[in-house]
C-alpha cells in the first residue's frame, strides 16, 4: 500500500510540473486574450467532466447498495414521456 501511495505522489508531482511548465510556456507565446479564452474553455470542460464522473460514481454506489436498476434508469426518463 505504501508503494502505491508513493507512486501516486510521484506521478501527481510530475503532472503538476508538466502543467506548470505548459502554462508558463503558453503565457510567453500566446496573447492574454487568447490565453484567457483557452483556459476558460479548459476549465469549463474539466468542470463538466468532474460533474459527469461524480454522477456516474453516485449511480454505481446506489446500484451497489440497492441492486435496483429500474429506479436508477428512471432518473433519465422525462415525466411527460410515456414509459
HTML snippet that shows the backbone in 3Dmol.js (N, CA, C, O; Angstrom):
<script src="https://3Dmol.org/build/3Dmol-min.js"></script>
<div id="view" style="width:600px;height:400px;position:relative"></div>
<script>
const pdb = `
ATOM      1  N   UNK A   1       0.824  -1.195   0.000  1.00  0.00           N
ATOM      2  CA  UNK A   1       0.000   0.000   0.000  1.00  0.00           C
ATOM      3  C   UNK A   1       0.869   1.260   0.000  1.00  0.00           C
ATOM      4  O   UNK A   1       0.544   2.240  -0.671  1.00  0.00           O
ATOM      5  N   UNK A   2       1.962   1.233   0.746  1.00  0.00           N
ATOM      6  CA  UNK A   2       2.842   2.394   0.795  1.00  0.00           C
ATOM      7  C   UNK A   2       3.471   2.668  -0.560  1.00  0.00           C
ATOM      8  O   UNK A   2       3.658   3.827  -0.931  1.00  0.00           O
ATOM      9  N   UNK A   3       3.803   1.615  -1.308  1.00  0.00           N
ATOM     10  CA  UNK A   3       4.407   1.829  -2.628  1.00  0.00           C
ATOM     11  C   UNK A   3       3.401   2.438  -3.592  1.00  0.00           C
ATOM     12  O   UNK A   3       3.767   3.258  -4.434  1.00  0.00           O
ATOM     13  N   UNK A   4       2.141   2.048  -3.478  1.00  0.00           N
ATOM     14  CA  UNK A   4       1.111   2.627  -4.352  1.00  0.00           C
ATOM     15  C   UNK A   4       0.949   4.112  -4.065  1.00  0.00           C
ATOM     16  O   UNK A   4       0.850   4.916  -4.991  1.00  0.00           O
ATOM     17  N   UNK A   5       0.923   4.477  -2.795  1.00  0.00           N
ATOM     18  CA  UNK A   5       0.794   5.888  -2.418  1.00  0.00           C
ATOM     19  C   UNK A   5       2.017   6.666  -2.880  1.00  0.00           C
ATOM     20  O   UNK A   5       1.884   7.779  -3.390  1.00  0.00           O
ATOM     21  N   UNK A   6       3.189   6.103  -2.711  1.00  0.00           N
ATOM     22  CA  UNK A   6       4.417   6.777  -3.137  1.00  0.00           C
ATOM     23  C   UNK A   6       4.423   6.982  -4.646  1.00  0.00           C
ATOM     24  O   UNK A   6       4.779   8.060  -5.122  1.00  0.00           O
ATOM     25  N   UNK A   7       4.032   5.962  -5.402  1.00  0.00           N
ATOM     26  CA  UNK A   7       3.983   6.088  -6.857  1.00  0.00           C
ATOM     27  C   UNK A   7       2.953   7.130  -7.290  1.00  0.00           C
ATOM     28  O   UNK A   7       3.195   7.906  -8.215  1.00  0.00           O
ATOM     29  N   UNK A   8       1.804   7.143  -6.617  1.00  0.00           N
ATOM     30  CA  UNK A   8       0.787   8.129  -6.988  1.00  0.00           C
ATOM     31  C   UNK A   8       1.260   9.546  -6.687  1.00  0.00           C
ATOM     32  O   UNK A   8       0.966  10.471  -7.444  1.00  0.00           O
ATOM     33  N   UNK A   9       1.991   9.726  -5.588  1.00  0.00           N
ATOM     34  CA  UNK A   9       2.543  11.052  -5.281  1.00  0.00           C
ATOM     35  C   UNK A   9       3.576  11.477  -6.316  1.00  0.00           C
ATOM     36  O   UNK A   9       3.638  12.649  -6.688  1.00  0.00           O
ATOM     37  N   UNK A  10       4.380  10.539  -6.777  1.00  0.00           N
ATOM     38  CA  UNK A  10       5.385  10.849  -7.799  1.00  0.00           C
ATOM     39  C   UNK A  10       4.707  11.249  -9.098  1.00  0.00           C
ATOM     40  O   UNK A  10       5.070  12.256  -9.707  1.00  0.00           O
ATOM     41  N   UNK A  11       3.711  10.456  -9.531  1.00  0.00           N
ATOM     42  CA  UNK A  11       3.021  10.775 -10.786  1.00  0.00           C
ATOM     43  C   UNK A  11       2.243  12.081 -10.687  1.00  0.00           C
ATOM     44  O   UNK A  11       2.190  12.842 -11.653  1.00  0.00           O
ATOM     45  N   UNK A  12       1.644  12.347  -9.542  1.00  0.00           N
ATOM     46  CA  UNK A  12       0.933  13.605  -9.347  1.00  0.00           C
ATOM     47  C   UNK A  12       1.901  14.782  -9.404  1.00  0.00           C
ATOM     48  O   UNK A  12       1.593  15.809 -10.008  1.00  0.00           O
ATOM     49  N   UNK A  13       3.058  14.638  -8.784  1.00  0.00           N
ATOM     50  CA  UNK A  13       4.064  15.705  -8.825  1.00  0.00           C
ATOM     51  C   UNK A  13       4.549  15.955 -10.242  1.00  0.00           C
ATOM     52  O   UNK A  13       4.718  17.106 -10.646  1.00  0.00           O
ATOM     53  N   UNK A  14       4.772  14.898 -10.997  1.00  0.00           N
ATOM     54  CA  UNK A  14       5.201  15.040 -12.392  1.00  0.00           C
ATOM     55  C   UNK A  14       4.120  15.751 -13.205  1.00  0.00           C
ATOM     56  O   UNK A  14       4.427  16.623 -14.017  1.00  0.00           O
ATOM     57  N   UNK A  15       2.854  15.381 -12.989  1.00  0.00           N
ATOM     58  CA  UNK A  15       1.754  16.025 -13.712  1.00  0.00           C
ATOM     59  C   UNK A  15       1.658  17.508 -13.376  1.00  0.00           C
ATOM     60  O   UNK A  15       1.402  18.325 -14.260  1.00  0.00           O
ATOM     61  N   UNK A  16       1.858  17.862 -12.119  1.00  0.00           N
ATOM     62  CA  UNK A  16       1.811  19.271 -11.712  1.00  0.00           C
ATOM     63  C   UNK A  16       2.958  20.045 -12.353  1.00  0.00           C
ATOM     64  O   UNK A  16       2.767  21.175 -12.804  1.00  0.00           O
ATOM     65  N   UNK A  17       4.137  19.454 -12.397  1.00  0.00           N
ATOM     66  CA  UNK A  17       5.297  20.116 -13.014  1.00  0.00           C
ATOM     67  C   UNK A  17       5.069  20.315 -14.508  1.00  0.00           C
ATOM     68  O   UNK A  17       5.363  21.386 -15.039  1.00  0.00           O
ATOM     69  N   UNK A  18       4.550  19.301 -15.189  1.00  0.00           N
ATOM     70  CA  UNK A  18       4.270  19.425 -16.621  1.00  0.00           C
ATOM     71  C   UNK A  18       3.215  20.500 -16.868  1.00  0.00           C
ATOM     72  O   UNK A  18       3.347  21.303 -17.791  1.00  0.00           O
ATOM     73  N   UNK A  19       2.174  20.514 -16.045  1.00  0.00           N
ATOM     74  CA  UNK A  19       1.113  21.513 -16.182  1.00  0.00           C
ATOM     75  C   UNK A  19       1.658  22.920 -15.969  1.00  0.00           C
ATOM     76  O   UNK A  19       1.349  23.826 -16.743  1.00  0.00           O
ATOM     77  N   UNK A  20       2.459  23.111 -14.934  1.00  0.00           N
ATOM     78  CA  UNK A  20       3.029  24.430 -14.654  1.00  0.00           C
ATOM     79  C   UNK A  20       3.958  24.869 -15.793  1.00  0.00           C
ATOM     80  O   UNK A  20       3.955  26.036 -16.186  1.00  0.00           O
ATOM     81  N   UNK A  21       4.747  23.937 -16.314  1.00  0.00           N
ATOM     82  CA  UNK A  21       5.638  24.256 -17.431  1.00  0.00           C
ATOM     83  C   UNK A  21       4.843  24.663 -18.663  1.00  0.00           C
ATOM     84  O   UNK A  21       5.189  25.635 -19.335  1.00  0.00           O
ATOM     85  N   UNK A  22       3.778  23.923 -18.960  1.00  0.00           N
ATOM     86  CA  UNK A  22       2.941  24.258 -20.112  1.00  0.00           C
ATOM     87  C   UNK A  22       2.319  25.632 -19.957  1.00  0.00           C
ATOM     88  O   UNK A  22       2.316  26.418 -20.904  1.00  0.00           O
ATOM     89  N   UNK A  23       1.790  25.937 -18.775  1.00  0.00           N
ATOM     90  CA  UNK A  23       1.156  27.240 -18.563  1.00  0.00           C
ATOM     91  C   UNK A  23       2.166  28.381 -18.661  1.00  0.00           C
ATOM     92  O   UNK A  23       1.855  29.448 -19.190  1.00  0.00           O
ATOM     93  N   UNK A  24       3.360  28.155 -18.157  1.00  0.00           N
ATOM     94  CA  UNK A  24       4.399  29.178 -18.244  1.00  0.00           C
ATOM     95  C   UNK A  24       4.793  29.416 -19.698  1.00  0.00           C
ATOM     96  O   UNK A  24       4.921  30.561 -20.130  1.00  0.00           O
ATOM     97  N   UNK A  25       4.983  28.346 -20.446  1.00  0.00           N
ATOM     98  CA  UNK A  25       5.343  28.459 -21.861  1.00  0.00           C
ATOM     99  C   UNK A  25       4.212  29.103 -22.655  1.00  0.00           C
ATOM    100  O   UNK A  25       4.464  29.952 -23.509  1.00  0.00           O
ATOM    101  N   UNK A  26       2.978  28.711 -22.384  1.00  0.00           N
ATOM    102  CA  UNK A  26       1.835  29.286 -23.093  1.00  0.00           C
ATOM    103  C   UNK A  26       1.699  30.772 -22.799  1.00  0.00           C
ATOM    104  O   UNK A  26       1.320  31.540 -23.684  1.00  0.00           O
ATOM    105  N   UNK A  27       1.999  31.192 -21.574  1.00  0.00           N
ATOM    106  CA  UNK A  27       1.898  32.604 -21.210  1.00  0.00           C
ATOM    107  C   UNK A  27       2.903  33.452 -21.977  1.00  0.00           C
ATOM    108  O   UNK A  27       2.664  34.631 -22.239  1.00  0.00           O
ATOM    109  N   UNK A  28       4.030  32.841 -22.335  1.00  0.00           N
ATOM    110  CA  UNK A  28       5.039  33.588 -23.082  1.00  0.00           C
ATOM    111  C   UNK A  28       4.728  33.649 -24.571  1.00  0.00           C
ATOM    112  O   UNK A  28       5.107  34.609 -25.242  1.00  0.00           O
ATOM    113  N   UNK A  29       4.044  32.635 -25.099  1.00  0.00           N
ATOM    114  CA  UNK A  29       3.851  32.532 -26.544  1.00  0.00           C
ATOM    115  C   UNK A  29       2.509  33.047 -27.050  1.00  0.00           C
ATOM    116  O   UNK A  29       2.398  33.429 -28.215  1.00  0.00           O
ATOM    117  N   UNK A  30       1.486  33.063 -26.195  1.00  0.00           N
ATOM    118  CA  UNK A  30       0.130  33.386 -26.638  1.00  0.00           C
ATOM    119  C   UNK A  30      -0.313  34.696 -25.986  1.00  0.00           C
ATOM    120  O   UNK A  30       0.043  34.992 -24.846  1.00  0.00           O
ATOM    121  N   UNK A  31      -1.104  35.478 -26.741  1.00  0.00           N
ATOM    122  CA  UNK A  31      -1.601  36.741 -26.194  1.00  0.00           C
ATOM    123  C   UNK A  31      -2.551  36.475 -25.031  1.00  0.00           C
ATOM    124  O   UNK A  31      -3.125  35.392 -24.922  1.00  0.00           O
ATOM    125  N   UNK A  32      -2.710  37.467 -24.171  1.00  0.00           N
ATOM    126  CA  UNK A  32      -3.505  37.296 -22.953  1.00  0.00           C
ATOM    127  C   UNK A  32      -4.970  36.982 -23.257  1.00  0.00           C
ATOM    128  O   UNK A  32      -5.577  36.164 -22.566  1.00  0.00           O
ATOM    129  N   UNK A  33      -5.548  37.620 -24.282  1.00  0.00           N
ATOM    130  CA  UNK A  33      -6.952  37.398 -24.597  1.00  0.00           C
ATOM    131  C   UNK A  33      -7.184  35.958 -25.048  1.00  0.00           C
ATOM    132  O   UNK A  33      -8.117  35.298 -24.589  1.00  0.00           O
ATOM    133  N   UNK A  34      -6.331  35.480 -25.945  1.00  0.00           N
ATOM    134  CA  UNK A  34      -6.476  34.107 -26.437  1.00  0.00           C
ATOM    135  C   UNK A  34      -6.192  33.098 -25.326  1.00  0.00           C
ATOM    136  O   UNK A  34      -6.853  32.063 -25.235  1.00  0.00           O
ATOM    137  N   UNK A  35      -5.225  33.400 -24.498  1.00  0.00           N
ATOM    138  CA  UNK A  35      -4.882  32.509 -23.403  1.00  0.00           C
ATOM    139  C   UNK A  35      -6.019  32.425 -22.381  1.00  0.00           C
ATOM    140  O   UNK A  35      -6.318  31.348 -21.865  1.00  0.00           O
ATOM    141  N   UNK A  36      -6.643  33.558 -22.095  1.00  0.00           N
ATOM    142  CA  UNK A  36      -7.789  33.564 -21.186  1.00  0.00           C
ATOM    143  C   UNK A  36      -8.942  32.744 -21.721  1.00  0.00           C
ATOM    144  O   UNK A  36      -9.578  31.999 -20.976  1.00  0.00           O
ATOM    145  N   UNK A  37      -9.216  32.877 -23.011  1.00  0.00           N
ATOM    146  CA  UNK A  37     -10.275  32.104 -23.645  1.00  0.00           C
ATOM    147  C   UNK A  37      -9.947  30.615 -23.616  1.00  0.00           C
ATOM    148  O   UNK A  37     -10.821  29.788 -23.354  1.00  0.00           O
ATOM    149  N   UNK A  38      -8.695  30.276 -23.884  1.00  0.00           N
ATOM    150  CA  UNK A  38      -8.267  28.881 -23.885  1.00  0.00           C
ATOM    151  C   UNK A  38      -8.436  28.253 -22.498  1.00  0.00           C
ATOM    152  O   UNK A  38      -9.012  27.172 -22.372  1.00  0.00           O
ATOM    153  N   UNK A  39      -7.939  28.920 -21.472  1.00  0.00           N
ATOM    154  CA  UNK A  39      -8.025  28.354 -20.127  1.00  0.00           C
ATOM    155  C   UNK A  39      -9.454  28.334 -19.601  1.00  0.00           C
ATOM    156  O   UNK A  39      -9.812  27.450 -18.823  1.00  0.00           O
ATOM    157  N   UNK A  40     -10.280  29.303 -20.018  1.00  0.00           N
ATOM    158  CA  UNK A  40     -11.697  29.269 -19.649  1.00  0.00           C
ATOM    159  C   UNK A  40     -12.371  28.051 -20.257  1.00  0.00           C
ATOM    160  O   UNK A  40     -13.156  27.378 -19.589  1.00  0.00           O
ATOM    161  N   UNK A  41     -12.075  27.761 -21.517  1.00  0.00           N
ATOM    162  CA  UNK A  41     -12.631  26.582 -22.182  1.00  0.00           C
ATOM    163  C   UNK A  41     -12.182  25.305 -21.493  1.00  0.00           C
ATOM    164  O   UNK A  41     -12.989  24.404 -21.264  1.00  0.00           O
ATOM    165  N   UNK A  42     -10.912  25.223 -21.166  1.00  0.00           N
ATOM    166  CA  UNK A  42     -10.387  24.048 -20.482  1.00  0.00           C
ATOM    167  C   UNK A  42     -11.044  23.886 -19.105  1.00  0.00           C
ATOM    168  O   UNK A  42     -11.371  22.769 -18.707  1.00  0.00           O
ATOM    169  N   UNK A  43     -11.238  24.988 -18.379  1.00  0.00           N
ATOM    170  CA  UNK A  43     -11.873  24.920 -17.055  1.00  0.00           C
ATOM    171  C   UNK A  43     -13.318  24.442 -17.148  1.00  0.00           C
ATOM    172  O   UNK A  43     -13.753  23.627 -16.335  1.00  0.00           O
ATOM    173  N   UNK A  44     -14.063  24.942 -18.130  1.00  0.00           N
ATOM    174  CA  UNK A  44     -15.453  24.513 -18.306  1.00  0.00           C
ATOM    175  C   UNK A  44     -15.506  23.027 -18.648  1.00  0.00           C
ATOM    176  O   UNK A  44     -16.331  22.294 -18.104  1.00  0.00           O
ATOM    177  N   UNK A  45     -14.635  22.583 -19.542  1.00  0.00           N
ATOM    178  CA  UNK A  45     -14.583  21.172 -19.914  1.00  0.00           C
ATOM    179  C   UNK A  45     -14.222  20.300 -18.715  1.00  0.00           C
ATOM    180  O   UNK A  45     -14.833  19.252 -18.503  1.00  0.00           O
ATOM    181  N   UNK A  46     -13.234  20.724 -17.932  1.00  0.00           N
ATOM    182  CA  UNK A  46     -12.817  19.956 -16.753  1.00  0.00           C
ATOM    183  C   UNK A  46     -13.926  19.883 -15.714  1.00  0.00           C
ATOM    184  O   UNK A  46     -14.153  18.833 -15.114  1.00  0.00           O
ATOM    185  N   UNK A  47     -14.616  20.997 -15.503  1.00  0.00           N
ATOM    186  CA  UNK A  47     -15.716  21.030 -14.546  1.00  0.00           C
ATOM    187  C   UNK A  47     -16.840  20.095 -14.980  1.00  0.00           C
ATOM    188  O   UNK A  47     -17.426  19.395 -14.154  1.00  0.00           O
ATOM    189  N   UNK A  48     -17.139  20.084 -16.287  1.00  0.00           N
ATOM    190  CA  UNK A  48     -18.164  19.183 -16.818  1.00  0.00           C
ATOM    191  C   UNK A  48     -17.775  17.733 -16.597  1.00  0.00           C
ATOM    192  O   UNK A  48     -18.612  16.917 -16.212  1.00  0.00           O
ATOM    193  N   UNK A  49     -16.511  17.406 -16.838  1.00  0.00           N
ATOM    194  CA  UNK A  49     -16.059  16.035 -16.612  1.00  0.00           C
ATOM    195  C   UNK A  49     -16.171  15.640 -15.138  1.00  0.00           C
ATOM    196  O   UNK A  49     -16.558  14.516 -14.822  1.00  0.00           O
ATOM    197  N   UNK A  50     -15.833  16.560 -14.243  1.00  0.00           N
ATOM    198  CA  UNK A  50     -15.957  16.276 -12.810  1.00  0.00           C
ATOM    199  C   UNK A  50     -17.397  15.969 -12.421  1.00  0.00           C
ATOM    200  O   UNK A  50     -17.661  15.049 -11.647  1.00  0.00           O
ATOM    201  N   UNK A  51     -18.322  16.750 -12.967  1.00  0.00           N
ATOM    202  CA  UNK A  51     -19.735  16.523 -12.663  1.00  0.00           C
ATOM    203  C   UNK A  51     -20.187  15.173 -13.200  1.00  0.00           C
ATOM    204  O   UNK A  51     -20.859  14.419 -12.496  1.00  0.00           O
ATOM    205  N   UNK A  52     -19.823  14.860 -14.443  1.00  0.00           N
ATOM    206  CA  UNK A  52     -20.244  13.596 -15.037  1.00  0.00           C
ATOM    207  C   UNK A  52     -19.639  12.397 -14.317  1.00  0.00           C
ATOM    208  O   UNK A  52     -20.326  11.400 -14.094  1.00  0.00           O
ATOM    209  N   UNK A  53     -18.378  12.480 -13.956  1.00  0.00           N
ATOM    210  CA  UNK A  53     -17.736  11.374 -13.239  1.00  0.00           C
ATOM    211  C   UNK A  53     -18.356  11.211 -11.855  1.00  0.00           C
ATOM    212  O   UNK A  53     -18.565  10.087 -11.400  1.00  0.00           O
ATOM    213  N   UNK A  54     -18.649  12.308 -11.192  1.00  0.00           N
ATOM    214  CA  UNK A  54     -19.297  12.233  -9.882  1.00  0.00           C
ATOM    215  C   UNK A  54     -20.684  11.635  -9.967  1.00  0.00           C
ATOM    216  O   UNK A  54     -21.082  10.854  -9.103  1.00  0.00           O
ATOM    217  N   UNK A  55     -21.429  11.999 -11.011  1.00  0.00           N
ATOM    218  CA  UNK A  55     -22.766  11.454 -11.199  1.00  0.00           C
ATOM    219  C   UNK A  55     -22.693   9.954 -11.472  1.00  0.00           C
ATOM    220  O   UNK A  55     -23.494   9.180 -10.946  1.00  0.00           O
ATOM    221  N   UNK A  56     -21.736   9.553 -12.289  1.00  0.00           N
ATOM    222  CA  UNK A  56     -21.554   8.131 -12.587  1.00  0.00           C
ATOM    223  C   UNK A  56     -21.193   7.364 -11.319  1.00  0.00           C
ATOM    224  O   UNK A  56     -21.732   6.286 -11.069  1.00  0.00           O
ATOM    225  N   UNK A  57     -20.296   7.909 -10.530  1.00  0.00           N
ATOM    226  CA  UNK A  57     -19.903   7.251  -9.288  1.00  0.00           C
ATOM    227  C   UNK A  57     -21.089   7.120  -8.341  1.00  0.00           C
ATOM    228  O   UNK A  57     -21.242   6.098  -7.672  1.00  0.00           O
ATOM    229  N   UNK A  58     -21.920   8.142  -8.282  1.00  0.00           N
ATOM    230  CA  UNK A  58     -23.105   8.083  -7.426  1.00  0.00           C
ATOM    231  C   UNK A  58     -24.050   6.978  -7.874  1.00  0.00           C
ATOM    232  O   UNK A  58     -24.616   6.265  -7.045  1.00  0.00           O
ATOM    233  N   UNK A  59     -24.221   6.834  -9.191  1.00  0.00           N
ATOM    234  CA  UNK A  59     -25.089   5.772  -9.696  1.00  0.00           C
ATOM    235  C   UNK A  59     -24.519   4.395  -9.374  1.00  0.00           C
ATOM    236  O   UNK A  59     -25.268   3.485  -9.018  1.00  0.00           O
ATOM    237  N   UNK A  60     -23.216   4.233  -9.492  1.00  0.00           N
ATOM    238  CA  UNK A  60     -22.581   2.948  -9.194  1.00  0.00           C
ATOM    239  C   UNK A  60     -22.749   2.600  -7.721  1.00  0.00           C
ATOM    240  O   UNK A  60     -23.065   1.457  -7.390  1.00  0.00           O
ATOM    241  N   UNK A  61     -22.543   3.561  -6.839  1.00  0.00           N
ATOM    242  CA  UNK A  61     -22.702   3.325  -5.405  1.00  0.00           C
ATOM    243  C   UNK A  61     -24.155   3.001  -5.075  1.00  0.00           C
ATOM    244  O   UNK A  61     -24.435   2.103  -4.280  1.00  0.00           O
ATOM    245  N   UNK A  62     -25.074   3.737  -5.689  1.00  0.00           N
ATOM    246  CA  UNK A  62     -26.501   3.491  -5.460  1.00  0.00           C
ATOM    247  C   UNK A  62     -26.876   2.081  -5.898  1.00  0.00           C
ATOM    248  O   UNK A  62     -27.591   1.378  -5.184  1.00  0.00           O
ATOM    249  N   UNK A  63     -26.402   1.668  -7.060  1.00  0.00           N
ATOM    250  CA  UNK A  63     -26.715   0.323  -7.529  1.00  0.00           C
ATOM    251  C   UNK A  63     -26.082  -0.737  -6.639  1.00  0.00           C
ATOM    252  O   UNK A  63     -26.700  -1.766  -6.366  1.00  0.00           O
ATOM    253  N   UNK A  64     -24.854  -0.494  -6.185  1.00  0.00           N
ATOM    254  CA  UNK A  64     -24.179  -1.462  -5.329  1.00  0.00           C
ATOM    255  C   UNK A  64     -24.934  -1.642  -4.006  1.00  0.00           C
ATOM    256  O   UNK A  64     -24.960  -2.741  -3.451  1.00  0.00           O
ATOM    257  N   UNK A  65     -25.542  -0.569  -3.504  1.00  0.00           N
ATOM    258  CA  UNK A  65     -26.256  -0.661  -2.227  1.00  0.00           C
ATOM    259  C   UNK A  65     -27.657  -1.238  -2.389  1.00  0.00           C
ATOM    260  O   UNK A  65     -28.099  -2.036  -1.563  1.00  0.00           O
ATOM    261  N   UNK A  66     -28.368  -0.834  -3.463  1.00  0.00           N
ATOM    262  CA  UNK A  66     -29.775  -1.205  -3.579  1.00  0.00           C
ATOM    263  C   UNK A  66     -30.039  -2.348  -4.554  1.00  0.00           C
ATOM    264  O   UNK A  66     -31.036  -3.055  -4.406  1.00  0.00           O
ATOM    265  N   UNK A  67     -29.184  -2.545  -5.533  1.00  0.00           N
ATOM    266  CA  UNK A  67     -29.384  -3.530  -6.612  1.00  0.00           C
ATOM    267  C   UNK A  67     -30.689  -3.273  -7.366  1.00  0.00           C
ATOM    268  O   UNK A  67     -31.279  -4.194  -7.930  1.00  0.00           O
ATOM    269  N   UNK A  68     -31.134  -2.011  -7.371  1.00  0.00           N
ATOM    270  CA  UNK A  68     -32.384  -1.639  -8.026  1.00  0.00           C
ATOM    271  C   UNK A  68     -32.058  -0.774  -9.244  1.00  0.00           C
ATOM    272  O   UNK A  68     -31.964   0.449  -9.138  1.00  0.00           O
ATOM    273  N   UNK A  69     -31.889  -1.411 -10.387  1.00  0.00           N
ATOM    274  CA  UNK A  69     -31.507  -0.669 -11.581  1.00  0.00           C
ATOM    275  C   UNK A  69     -32.678   0.076 -12.216  1.00  0.00           C
ATOM    276  O   UNK A  69     -32.449   1.041 -12.945  1.00  0.00           O
ATOM    277  N   UNK A  70     -33.905  -0.326 -11.972  1.00  0.00           N
ATOM    278  CA  UNK A  70     -35.068   0.318 -12.582  1.00  0.00           C
ATOM    279  C   UNK A  70     -35.194   1.768 -12.123  1.00  0.00           C
ATOM    280  O   UNK A  70     -35.399   2.658 -12.948  1.00  0.00           O
ATOM    281  N   UNK A  71     -35.076   2.015 -10.834  1.00  0.00           N
ATOM    282  CA  UNK A  71     -35.185   3.391 -10.332  1.00  0.00           C
ATOM    283  C   UNK A  71     -34.022   4.259 -10.794  1.00  0.00           C
ATOM    284  O   UNK A  71     -34.189   5.462 -10.994  1.00  0.00           O
ATOM    285  N   UNK A  72     -32.851   3.663 -10.964  1.00  0.00           N
ATOM    286  CA  UNK A  72     -31.708   4.437 -11.450  1.00  0.00           C
ATOM    287  C   UNK A  72     -31.938   4.833 -12.905  1.00  0.00           C
ATOM    288  O   UNK A  72     -31.647   5.965 -13.293  1.00  0.00           O
ATOM    289  N   UNK A  73     -32.457   3.912 -13.708  1.00  0.00           N
ATOM    290  CA  UNK A  73     -32.732   4.214 -15.115  1.00  0.00           C
ATOM    291  C   UNK A  73     -33.849   5.246 -15.231  1.00  0.00           C
ATOM    292  O   UNK A  73     -33.829   6.074 -16.142  1.00  0.00           O
ATOM    293  N   UNK A  74     -34.826   5.208 -14.320  1.00  0.00           N
ATOM    294  CA  UNK A  74     -35.949   6.150 -14.369  1.00  0.00           C
ATOM    295  C   UNK A  74     -35.516   7.595 -14.148  1.00  0.00           C
ATOM    296  O   UNK A  74     -36.265   8.518 -14.468  1.00  0.00           O
ATOM    297  N   UNK A  75     -34.328   7.801 -13.611  1.00  0.00           N
ATOM    298  CA  UNK A  75     -33.817   9.165 -13.443  1.00  0.00           C
ATOM    299  C   UNK A  75     -33.741   9.868 -14.798  1.00  0.00           C
ATOM    300  O   UNK A  75     -33.957  11.076 -14.888  1.00  0.00           O
ATOM    301  N   UNK A  76     -33.433   9.111 -15.845  1.00  0.00           N
ATOM    302  CA  UNK A  76     -33.218   9.691 -17.169  1.00  0.00           C
ATOM    303  C   UNK A  76     -34.503   9.830 -17.981  1.00  0.00           C
ATOM    304  O   UNK A  76     -34.480  10.399 -19.073  1.00  0.00           O
ATOM    305  N   UNK A  77     -35.604   9.329 -17.475  1.00  0.00           N
ATOM    306  CA  UNK A  77     -36.875   9.420 -18.202  1.00  0.00           C
ATOM    307  C   UNK A  77     -37.594  10.694 -17.803  1.00  0.00           C
ATOM    308  O   UNK A  77     -37.760  10.991 -16.620  1.00  0.00           O
ATOM    309  N   UNK A  78     -38.015  11.433 -18.805  1.00  0.00           N
ATOM    310  CA  UNK A  78     -38.768  12.664 -18.558  1.00  0.00           C
ATOM    311  C   UNK A  78     -40.185  12.292 -18.156  1.00  0.00           C
ATOM    312  O   UNK A  78     -40.760  11.382 -18.753  1.00  0.00           O
ATOM    313  N   UNK A  79     -40.772  12.956 -17.168  1.00  0.00           N
ATOM    314  CA  UNK A  79     -42.104  12.563 -16.696  1.00  0.00           C
ATOM    315  C   UNK A  79     -43.200  12.688 -17.746  1.00  0.00           C
ATOM    316  O   UNK A  79     -44.212  11.994 -17.653  1.00  0.00           O
ATOM    317  N   UNK A  80     -43.028  13.552 -18.743  1.00  0.00           N
ATOM    318  CA  UNK A  80     -44.079  13.718 -19.734  1.00  0.00           C
ATOM    319  C   UNK A  80     -44.025  12.662 -20.839  1.00  0.00           C
ATOM    320  O   UNK A  80     -44.966  12.546 -21.624  1.00  0.00           O
ATOM    321  N   UNK A  81     -42.940  11.894 -20.911  1.00  0.00           N
ATOM    322  CA  UNK A  81     -42.842  10.837 -21.916  1.00  0.00           C
ATOM    323  C   UNK A  81     -43.464   9.563 -21.382  1.00  0.00           C
ATOM    324  O   UNK A  81     -43.258   9.209 -20.221  1.00  0.00           O
ATOM    325  N   UNK A  82     -44.235   8.859 -22.232  1.00  0.00           N
ATOM    326  CA  UNK A  82     -44.788   7.586 -21.749  1.00  0.00           C
ATOM    327  C   UNK A  82     -43.697   6.528 -21.617  1.00  0.00           C
ATOM    328  O   UNK A  82     -42.744   6.516 -22.396  1.00  0.00           O
ATOM    329  N   UNK A  83     -43.835   5.643 -20.637  1.00  0.00           N
ATOM    330  CA  UNK A  83     -42.833   4.610 -20.434  1.00  0.00           C
ATOM    331  C   UNK A  83     -43.109   3.433 -21.338  1.00  0.00           C
ATOM    332  O   UNK A  83     -42.368   2.450 -21.315  1.00  0.00           O
TER     333      UNK A  83
END
`;
const viewer = $3Dmol.createViewer("view");
viewer.addModel(pdb, "pdb");
viewer.setStyle({}, {cartoon: {color: "spectrum"}});
viewer.zoomTo();
viewer.render();
</script>
